[in-house]
Amino acid sequence: MIDGRAREIDHLRLSLIDHCNLACRYCVPEGARPSRQMIDASFAFELVRWLSRYHGVRHVRLTGGEPLLYPDLIPLVRRLASLAQLNEVTLTTNGQALTQKATALCEAGLSRINVSLDTLNPDRFAHVTRGGRVEHTLRGIEATIKAGLTPVKLNMVVQRGLNDDEIVDAARWGLELGCVVRFLEVMPIGPLAHVIDDHLVPASEILDKLSEAYRLVPIPQSPGQPAVDYAATSGTSRGVIGIIAPTTRPFCERCRRIRITSHGAMVVCVHDSRCLDLADCWDGRRLDEHRANEVLKTAIMDKPAQGSRSQSLTMIALGG
Ligand code: SAM
């Protein structure tokens, strides 16, 4: 599928549920009450089947809200993993419930897991997530590795004054376990766009800190990969470290992604509030592919060259 600016689109982020068991301060506004909207599992499956069969989608990432809270997750992963045209089905999670689900996800055919882990410190974790328990996520990561769903990718959103003194420790901890460790800039999204004013740590600074501890050799990027990865070495600590810089080095010209929210709306750019409704194309049993094709065509032709920073939705509603 080629968009209106000649970019190939082959990645889908599918939000299964807009509810989360954490409420990270840069993701969920104070007092926000998500609607607990879940996408119907058959609708989700039919959307992916249609996009992979007719429109070249090859990579699907399940997200939310918190996808591990989605009741039909394991059967849905099993069905998606059976789609011949998909190269991978991956999932992004806060890991709080991973211990219970890792083996089942692996057996269902999930390709890989990204775990969001902003700090290793229990008090900081509880503060950033408004009440989460870091030990649950750490045990979940270990369970995932034990289940053989490797390499686990750890994602740390670096925030000034909150966790920017933990960059090297997080890299060391994750590499020791054989994880790929990725550091992300915080993004200005929706009502929380102002958080970057206080908390943005630019990728250049993250890289400087890592370079003091590690020898970093860039690894060529694959198409659609937002992270710049490095082979990292420091004594016996070695592995892959990635940096994702959507705020200071946006990768819009290489963006190959579309999103579908848990409300069944298509979003073609995380920074643009335009949504196109696909829910109207679903009657509870069948996807009206003809109508869905029309929606997709309009959405893809309008995918902006660059994010205009006009997004009104929060990340938790969009599907991060
Ligand atoms: N609950 C799951 C999780 O925690 O990974 C999936 C949904 S969450 C919205 C997906 C990712 O978006 C997380 O890694 C989170 O850190 C990231 N995220 C949310 N808001 C962000 C922001 N303003 N800037 C950068 N990353 C953000």
Residues whose N, C-alpha, C, O or C-beta is under 5 A from the ligand:
A	BS01	SAM	Y26 C27 T63 G64 G65 E66 T92 T93 N94 S116 N155 V157 E185 V186 M187 I189 M315 I316 G319 G320
